[in-house]
Amino acid sequence: MSFVIREMVKADIDQVQDVAKKSWNETYKGIIPKGIQKNF
């Protein structure tokens, strides 16, 4: 498997936000209630 690292472009915003949201929620599951997570 190989990877290409490149600068983010405007078209990437939705995917980056999706990864951030999923990783945030999974990381803090059971620590920070979902309602509070949504405020972040």
CHARMM internal coordinates of N, CA and C (Angstrom, degrees):
IC EDIT
DIST 1 N 1 CA 1.4446
DIST 1 CA 1 C 1.5280
ANGL 1 N 1 CA 1 C 107.48
DIST 1 C 2 N 1.3158
ANGL 1 CA 1 C 2 N 115.99
DIHE 1 N 1 CA 1 C 2 N 139.94
DIST 2 N 2 CA 1.4593
ANGL 1 C 2 N 2 CA 119.51
DIHE 1 CA 1 C 2 N 2 CA 177.45
DIST 2 CA 2 C 1.5259
ANGL 2 N 2 CA 2 C 109.56
DIHE 1 C 2 N 2 CA 2 C -128.15
DIST 2 C 3 N 1.2967
ANGL 2 CA 2 C 3 N 115.39
DIHE 2 N 2 CA 2 C 3 N 158.12
DIST 3 N 3 CA 1.4531
ANGL 2 C 3 N 3 CA 121.94
DIHE 2 CA 2 C 3 N 3 CA -178.45
DIST 3 CA 3 C 1.5211
ANGL 3 N 3 CA 3 C 109.76
DIHE 2 C 3 N 3 CA 3 C -129.42
DIST 3 C 4 N 1.3129
ANGL 3 CA 3 C 4 N 114.84
DIHE 3 N 3 CA 3 C 4 N 150.38
DIST 4 N 4 CA 1.4587
ANGL 3 C 4 N 4 CA 120.79
DIHE 3 CA 3 C 4 N 4 CA 173.29
DIST 4 CA 4 C 1.5186
ANGL 4 N 4 CA 4 C 106.78
DIHE 3 C 4 N 4 CA 4 C -120.86
DIST 4 C 5 N 1.3200
ANGL 4 CA 4 C 5 N 115.43
DIHE 4 N 4 CA 4 C 5 N 124.44
DIST 5 N 5 CA 1.4634
ANGL 4 C 5 N 5 CA 120.22
DIHE 4 CA 4 C 5 N 5 CA 177.44
DIST 5 CA 5 C 1.5221
ANGL 5 N 5 CA 5 C 107.37
DIHE 4 C 5 N 5 CA 5 C -100.18
DIST 5 C 6 N 1.3257
ANGL 5 CA 5 C 6 N 115.18
DIHE 5 N 5 CA 5 C 6 N 126.88
DIST 6 N 6 CA 1.4624
ANGL 5 C 6 N 6 CA 119.97
DIHE 5 CA 5 C 6 N 6 CA -179.11
DIST 6 CA 6 C 1.5137
ANGL 6 N 6 CA 6 C 109.20
DIHE 5 C 6 N 6 CA 6 C -139.85
DIST 6 C 7 N 1.2981
ANGL 6 CA 6 C 7 N 116.00
DIHE 6 N 6 CA 6 C 7 N 166.34
DIST 7 N 7 CA 1.4517
ANGL 6 C 7 N 7 CA 119.58
DIHE 6 CA 6 C 7 N 7 CA 175.57
DIST 7 CA 7 C 1.5206
ANGL 7 N 7 CA 7 C 109.78
DIHE 6 C 7 N 7 CA 7 C -69.05
DIST 7 C 8 N 1.3126
ANGL 7 CA 7 C 8 N 114.57
DIHE 7 N 7 CA 7 C 8 N 145.15
DIST 8 N 8 CA 1.4560
ANGL 7 C 8 N 8 CA 120.09
DIHE 7 CA 7 C 8 N 8 CA 177.93
DIST 8 CA 8 C 1.5276
ANGL 8 N 8 CA 8 C 109.36
DIHE 7 C 8 N 8 CA 8 C -70.23
DIST 8 C 9 N 1.3251
ANGL 8 CA 8 C 9 N 115.27
DIHE 8 N 8 CA 8 C 9 N 143.89
DIST 9 N 9 CA 1.4615
ANGL 8 C 9 N 9 CA 120.99
DIHE 8 CA 8 C 9 N 9 CA 174.40
DIST 9 CA 9 C 1.5252
ANGL 9 N 9 CA 9 C 108.37
DIHE 8 C 9 N 9 CA 9 C -118.27
DIST 9 C 10 N 1.3012
ANGL 9 CA 9 C 10 N 116.10
DIHE 9 N 9 CA 9 C 10 N 164.53
DIST 10 N 10 CA 1.4637
ANGL 9 C 10 N 10 CA 121.55
DIHE 9 CA 9 C 10 N 10 CA -176.62
DIST 10 CA 10 C 1.5330
ANGL 10 N 10 CA 10 C 112.55
DIHE 9 C 10 N 10 CA 10 C -52.60
DIST 10 C 11 N 1.2988
ANGL 10 CA 10 C 11 N 117.04
DIHE 10 N 10 CA 10 C 11 N -35.51
DIST 11 N 11 CA 1.4717
ANGL 10 C 11 N 11 CA 121.54
DIHE 10 CA 10 C 11 N 11 CA -178.38
DIST 11 CA 11 C 1.5345
ANGL 11 N 11 CA 11 C 112.15
DIHE 10 C 11 N 11 CA 11 C -66.83
DIST 11 C 12 N 1.3306
ANGL 11 CA 11 C 12 N 117.57
DIHE 11 N 11 CA 11 C 12 N -14.59
DIST 12 N 12 CA 1.4649
ANGL 11 C 12 N 12 CA 121.83
DIHE 11 CA 11 C 12 N 12 CA -179.16
DIST 12 CA 12 C 1.5257
ANGL 12 N 12 CA 12 C 113.22
DIHE 11 C 12 N 12 CA 12 C -86.77
DIST 12 C 13 N 1.3053
ANGL 12 CA 12 C 13 N 118.76
DIHE 12 N 12 CA 12 C 13 N -10.00
DIST 13 N 13 CA 1.4640
ANGL 12 C 13 N 13 CA 122.42
DIHE 12 CA 12 C 13 N 13 CA -170.98
DIST 13 CA 13 C 1.5300
ANGL 13 N 13 CA 13 C 112.58
DIHE 12 C 13 N 13 CA 13 C -54.31
DIST 13 C 14 N 1.3097
ANGL 13 CA 13 C 14 N 118.56
DIHE 13 N 13 CA 13 C 14 N -48.77
DIST 14 N 14 CA 1.4699
ANGL 13 C 14 N 14 CA 120.80
DIHE 13 CA 13 C 14 N 14 CA -177.55
DIST 14 CA 14 C 1.5279
ANGL 14 N 14 CA 14 C 111.68
DIHE 13 C 14 N 14 CA 14 C -59.96
DIST 14 C 15 N 1.3338
ANGL 14 CA 14 C 15 N 117.27
DIHE 14 N 14 CA 14 C 15 N -43.30
DIST 15 N 15 CA 1.4553
ANGL 14 C 15 N 15 CA 120.67
DIHE 14 CA 14 C 15 N 15 CA -179.05
DIST 15 CA 15 C 1.5283
ANGL 15 N 15 CA 15 C 111.09
DIHE 14 C 15 N 15 CA 15 C -67.95
DIST 15 C 16 N 1.3196
ANGL 15 CA 15 C 16 N 117.63
DIHE 15 N 15 CA 15 C 16 N -40.12
DIST 16 N 16 CA 1.4660
ANGL 15 C 16 N 16 CA 121.18
DIHE 15 CA 15 C 16 N 16 CA 179.54
DIST 16 CA 16 C 1.5262
ANGL 16 N 16 CA 16 C 109.91
DIHE 15 C 16 N 16 CA 16 C -65.30
DIST 16 C 17 N 1.3248
ANGL 16 CA 16 C 17 N 116.95
DIHE 16 N 16 CA 16 C 17 N -42.46
DIST 17 N 17 CA 1.4592
ANGL 16 C 17 N 17 CA 120.13
DIHE 16 CA 16 C 17 N 17 CA 177.98
DIST 17 CA 17 C 1.5224
ANGL 17 N 17 CA 17 C 111.12
DIHE 16 C 17 N 17 CA 17 C -63.64
DIST 17 C 18 N 1.3193
ANGL 17 CA 17 C 18 N 117.13
DIHE 17 N 17 CA 17 C 18 N -37.99
DIST 18 N 18 CA 1.4667
ANGL 17 C 18 N 18 CA 121.04
DIHE 17 CA 17 C 18 N 18 CA 179.12
DIST 18 CA 18 C 1.5347
ANGL 18 N 18 CA 18 C 110.92
DIHE 17 C 18 N 18 CA 18 C -64.08
DIST 18 C 19 N 1.3194
ANGL 18 CA 18 C 19 N 117.09
DIHE 18 N 18 CA 18 C 19 N -45.27
DIST 19 N 19 CA 1.4659
ANGL 18 C 19 N 19 CA 120.77
DIHE 18 CA 18 C 19 N 19 CA 178.36
DIST 19 CA 19 C 1.5276
ANGL 19 N 19 CA 19 C 110.15
DIHE 18 C 19 N 19 CA 19 C -62.73
DIST 19 C 20 N 1.3290
ANGL 19 CA 19 C 20 N 116.87
DIHE 19 N 19 CA 19 C 20 N -43.61
DIST 20 N 20 CA 1.4675
ANGL 19 C 20 N 20 CA 120.61
DIHE 19 CA 19 C 20 N 20 CA -179.83
DIST 20 CA 20 C 1.5230
ANGL 20 N 20 CA 20 C 110.95
DIHE 19 C 20 N 20 CA 20 C -61.48
DIST 20 C 21 N 1.3244
ANGL 20 CA 20 C 21 N 116.95
DIHE 20 N 20 CA 20 C 21 N -44.82
DIST 21 N 21 CA 1.4620
ANGL 20 C 21 N 21 CA 120.79
DIHE 20 CA 20 C 21 N 21 CA -179.09
DIST 21 CA 21 C 1.5241
ANGL 21 N 21 CA 21 C 111.37
DIHE 20 C 21 N 21 CA 21 C -63.66
DIST 21 C 22 N 1.3228
ANGL 21 CA 21 C 22 N 116.61
DIHE 21 N 21 CA 21 C 22 N -46.94
DIST 22 N 22 CA 1.4685
ANGL 21 C 22 N 22 CA 120.27
DIHE 21 CA 21 C 22 N 22 CA -178.41
DIST 22 CA 22 C 1.5246
ANGL 22 N 22 CA 22 C 111.43
DIHE 21 C 22 N 22 CA 22 C -65.23
DIST 22 C 23 N 1.3153
ANGL 22 CA 22 C 23 N 116.90
DIHE 22 N 22 CA 22 C 23 N -42.06
DIST 23 N 23 CA 1.4636
ANGL 22 C 23 N 23 CA 118.61
DIHE 22 CA 22 C 23 N 23 CA -178.65
DIST 23 CA 23 C 1.5202
ANGL 23 N 23 CA 23 C 110.79
DIHE 22 C 23 N 23 CA 23 C -70.87
DIST 23 C 24 N 1.3362
ANGL 23 CA 23 C 24 N 118.17
DIHE 23 N 23 CA 23 C 24 N -36.85
DIST 24 N 24 CA 1.4756
ANGL 23 C 24 N 24 CA 121.77
DIHE 23 CA 23 C 24 N 24 CA 177.08
DIST 24 CA 24 C 1.5279
ANGL 24 N 24 CA 24 C 109.76
DIHE 23 C 24 N 24 CA 24 C -61.65
DIST 24 C 25 N 1.3262
ANGL 24 CA 24 C 25 N 116.25
DIHE 24 N 24 CA 24 C 25 N -51.61
DIST 25 N 25 CA 1.4639
ANGL 24 C 25 N 25 CA 120.65
DIHE 24 CA 24 C 25 N 25 CA -177.87
DIST 25 CA 25 C 1.5195
ANGL 25 N 25 CA 25 C 111.74
DIHE 24 C 25 N 25 CA 25 C -60.48
DIST 25 C 26 N 1.3054
ANGL 25 CA 25 C 26 N 117.35
DIHE 25 N 25 CA 25 C 26 N -42.21
DIST 26 N 26 CA 1.4653
ANGL 25 C 26 N 26 CA 120.64
DIHE 25 CA 25 C 26 N 26 CA -178.72
DIST 26 CA 26 C 1.5237
ANGL 26 N 26 CA 26 C 111.07
DIHE 25 C 26 N 26 CA 26 C -69.95
DIST 26 C 27 N 1.3243
ANGL 26 CA 26 C 27 N 116.81
DIHE 26 N 26 CA 26 C 27 N -39.31
DIST 27 N 27 CA 1.4642
ANGL 26 C 27 N 27 CA 121.20
DIHE 26 CA 26 C 27 N 27 CA -178.89
DIST 27 CA 27 C 1.5225
ANGL 27 N 27 CA 27 C 111.57
DIHE 26 C 27 N 27 CA 27 C -63.87
DIST 27 C 28 N 1.3321
ANGL 27 CA 27 C 28 N 116.89
DIHE 27 N 27 CA 27 C 28 N -40.82
DIST 28 N 28 CA 1.4606
ANGL 27 C 28 N 28 CA 120.69
DIHE 27 CA 27 C 28 N 28 CA -174.15
DIST 28 CA 28 C 1.5207
ANGL 28 N 28 CA 28 C 114.55
DIHE 27 C 28 N 28 CA 28 C -102.68
DIST 28 C 29 N 1.3561
ANGL 28 CA 28 C 29 N 116.48
DIHE 28 N 28 CA 28 C 29 N 9.40
DIST 29 N 29 CA 1.4611
ANGL 28 C 29 N 29 CA 121.29
DIHE 28 CA 28 C 29 N 29 CA 177.54
DIST 29 CA 29 C 1.5246
ANGL 29 N 29 CA 29 C 108.72
DIHE 28 C 29 N 29 CA 29 C -58.82
DIST 29 C 30 N 1.3144
ANGL 29 CA 29 C 30 N 117.36
DIHE 29 N 29 CA 29 C 30 N 128.85
DIST 30 N 30 CA 1.4500
ANGL 29 C 30 N 30 CA 121.56
DIHE 29 CA 29 C 30 N 30 CA -179.91
DIST 30 CA 30 C 1.5173
ANGL 30 N 30 CA 30 C 113.96
DIHE 29 C 30 N 30 CA 30 C 84.80
DIST 30 C 31 N 1.3318
ANGL 30 CA 30 C 31 N 117.26
DIHE 30 N 30 CA 30 C 31 N -7.76
DIST 31 N 31 CA 1.4664
ANGL 30 C 31 N 31 CA 121.59
DIHE 30 CA 30 C 31 N 31 CA 179.30
DIST 31 CA 31 C 1.5256
ANGL 31 N 31 CA 31 C 110.48
DIHE 30 C 31 N 31 CA 31 C -110.09
DIST 31 C 32 N 1.3351
ANGL 31 CA 31 C 32 N 115.72
DIHE 31 N 31 CA 31 C 32 N -49.28
DIST 32 N 32 CA 1.4638
ANGL 31 C 32 N 32 CA 121.80
DIHE 31 CA 31 C 32 N 32 CA 179.22
DIST 32 CA 32 C 1.5279
ANGL 32 N 32 CA 32 C 107.26
DIHE 31 C 32 N 32 CA 32 C -115.30
DIST 32 C 33 N 1.3461
ANGL 32 CA 32 C 33 N 118.21
DIHE 32 N 32 CA 32 C 33 N 123.19
DIST 33 N 33 CA 1.4730
ANGL 32 C 33 N 33 CA 119.85
DIHE 32 CA 32 C 33 N 33 CA -179.89
DIST 33 CA 33 C 1.5293
ANGL 33 N 33 CA 33 C 112.02
DIHE 32 C 33 N 33 CA 33 C -56.09
DIST 33 C 34 N 1.3360
ANGL 33 CA 33 C 34 N 116.53
DIHE 33 N 33 CA 33 C 34 N 146.51
DIST 34 N 34 CA 1.4642
ANGL 33 C 34 N 34 CA 121.66
DIHE 33 CA 33 C 34 N 34 CA -177.39
DIST 34 CA 34 C 1.5303
ANGL 34 N 34 CA 34 C 113.24
DIHE 33 C 34 N 34 CA 34 C -54.77
DIST 34 C 35 N 1.3334
ANGL 34 CA 34 C 35 N 117.05
DIHE 34 N 34 CA 34 C 35 N -38.98
DIST 35 N 35 CA 1.4629
ANGL 34 C 35 N 35 CA 120.19
DIHE 34 CA 34 C 35 N 35 CA -179.69
DIST 35 CA 35 C 1.5233
ANGL 35 N 35 CA 35 C 111.86
DIHE 34 C 35 N 35 CA 35 C -59.85
DIST 35 C 36 N 1.3026
ANGL 35 CA 35 C 36 N 115.99
DIHE 35 N 35 CA 35 C 36 N -39.52
DIST 36 N 36 CA 1.4629
ANGL 35 C 36 N 36 CA 120.26
DIHE 35 CA 35 C 36 N 36 CA 178.53
DIST 36 CA 36 C 1.5327
ANGL 36 N 36 CA 36 C 109.78
DIHE 35 C 36 N 36 CA 36 C -73.46
DIST 36 C 37 N 1.3133
ANGL 36 CA 36 C 37 N 117.66
DIHE 36 N 36 CA 36 C 37 N -38.88
DIST 37 N 37 CA 1.4713
ANGL 36 C 37 N 37 CA 120.63
DIHE 36 CA 36 C 37 N 37 CA 177.48
DIST 37 CA 37 C 1.5259
ANGL 37 N 37 CA 37 C 110.93
DIHE 36 C 37 N 37 CA 37 C -57.73
DIST 37 C 38 N 1.3349
ANGL 37 CA 37 C 38 N 116.78
DIHE 37 N 37 CA 37 C 38 N -40.23
DIST 38 N 38 CA 1.4653
ANGL 37 C 38 N 38 CA 120.46
DIHE 37 CA 37 C 38 N 38 CA -179.53
DIST 38 CA 38 C 1.5247
ANGL 38 N 38 CA 38 C 111.64
DIHE 37 C 38 N 38 CA 38 C -61.24
DIST 38 C 39 N 1.3300
ANGL 38 CA 38 C 39 N 117.50
DIHE 38 N 38 CA 38 C 39 N -32.12
DIST 39 N 39 CA 1.4600
ANGL 38 C 39 N 39 CA 120.40
DIHE 38 CA 38 C 39 N 39 CA 179.26
DIST 39 CA 39 C 1.5297
ANGL 39 N 39 CA 39 C 112.61
DIHE 38 C 39 N 39 CA 39 C -68.62
DIST 39 C 40 N 1.3280
ANGL 39 CA 39 C 40 N 116.79
DIHE 39 N 39 CA 39 C 40 N -22.61
DIST 40 N 40 CA 1.4497
ANGL 39 C 40 N 40 CA 120.44
DIHE 39 CA 39 C 40 N 40 CA 177.54
DIST 40 CA 40 C 1.5148
ANGL 40 N 40 CA 40 C 109.90
DIHE 39 C 40 N 40 CA 40 C -82.04
END
COOR INIT
IC SEED 1 N 1 CA 1 C
IC BUILD
